[in-house]
Amino acid sequence: GFYGREDMARGNITPRTRQLVDALNDCLGRGEHREMFHHSDDAGNPGSHMGDNFPATFYLPRAMEHRVGEESVRFDEVCVVA
């Protein structure tokens, strides 16, 4: 059914995202029930509204720059998107 893939604690989470969430919490030394990262993104959630997800904070292993033609966008290690 509609909620068949839902994890009771983490929602509609892919195996890869579950792995990343667990790795991030392990890096921070977070114990059970003290997770800083705790659920999936809303990309696969058919009931979500994109605007409800902002502002959003995301973390990168290093700063990066993305170029399209003459334009470029820089992302720092910690980014807040409004």
Secondary structure per residue as TSV (DSSP state, phi and psi in degrees):
chain	resnum	aa	ss	phi	psi
A	1	G	-	360.0	-169.4
A	2	F	T	-56.9	-41.6
A	3	Y	T	-100.1	15.0
A	4	G	T	-58.1	-33.6
A	5	R	T	-91.0	-4.6
A	6	E	-	-68.4	130.7
A	7	D	B	-86.3	133.2
A	8	M	T	-59.7	-30.9
A	9	A	T	-99.2	-29.0
A	10	R	T	-117.8	1.5
A	11	G	B	74.6	-149.7
A	12	N	S	-83.3	80.4
A	13	I	-	-113.1	137.4
A	14	T	-	-82.7	159.9
A	15	P	H	-57.7	-38.6
A	16	R	H	-66.3	-43.3
A	17	T	H	-65.8	-39.4
A	18	R	H	-58.0	-42.8
A	19	Q	H	-62.4	-43.7
A	20	L	H	-66.4	-42.8
A	21	V	H	-59.9	-46.3
A	22	D	H	-63.7	-41.2
A	23	A	H	-64.8	-41.8
A	24	L	H	-63.2	-45.2
A	25	N	H	-64.6	-39.2
A	26	D	H	-61.7	-42.5
A	27	C	H	-61.1	-31.3
A	28	L	T	-87.7	-2.9
A	29	G	T	68.8	30.5
A	30	R	-	-83.3	133.6
A	31	G	-	-90.6	179.6
A	32	E	T	-58.9	137.0
A	33	H	T	68.7	13.7
A	34	R	-	-127.3	23.2
A	35	E	-	-65.7	139.2
A	36	M	S	-87.3	-34.3
A	37	F	S	-109.9	127.5
A	38	H	-	-142.4	-0.2
A	39	H	S	-156.0	174.5
A	40	S	-	-80.4	172.6
A	41	D	-	-77.6	172.4
A	42	D	S	-92.6	4.9
A	43	A	T	-58.8	-34.7
A	44	G	T	-99.4	8.4
A	45	N	-	-93.8	109.4
A	46	P	T	-69.3	-13.1
A	47	G	T	-101.3	5.3
A	48	S	-	-87.9	159.3
A	49	H	-	-119.2	118.0
A	50	M	G	-51.2	-41.3
A	51	G	G	-62.1	-23.3
A	52	D	G	-71.9	-10.1
A	53	N	G	-92.7	4.8
A	54	F	-	-120.4	146.3
A	55	P	S	-68.8	152.7
A	56	A	E	-125.5	145.2
A	57	T	E	-116.6	133.4
A	58	F	E	-136.2	158.4
A	59	Y	E	-122.3	137.1
A	60	L	-	-120.0	152.4
A	61	P	S	-67.2	-23.6
A	62	R	S	-159.6	160.2
A	63	A	-	-64.0	150.9
A	64	M	E	-147.6	159.4
A	65	E	E	-127.8	135.8
A	66	H	E	-115.1	126.1
A	67	R	E	-111.9	136.2
A	68	V	E	-132.6	106.5
A	69	G	T	62.0	-124.7
A	70	E	T	-86.6	-11.7
A	71	E	E	-96.0	147.4
A	72	S	E	-138.0	151.6
A	73	V	E	-125.8	131.4
A	74	R	E	-105.8	136.6
A	75	F	E	-118.7	124.4
A	76	D	-	-81.1	176.7
A	77	E	S	-60.8	-37.4
A	78	V	E	-118.3	120.9
A	79	C	E	-122.6	139.6
A	80	V	E	-116.8	123.4
A	81	V	E	-109.8	121.3
A	82	A	-	-93.1	360.0
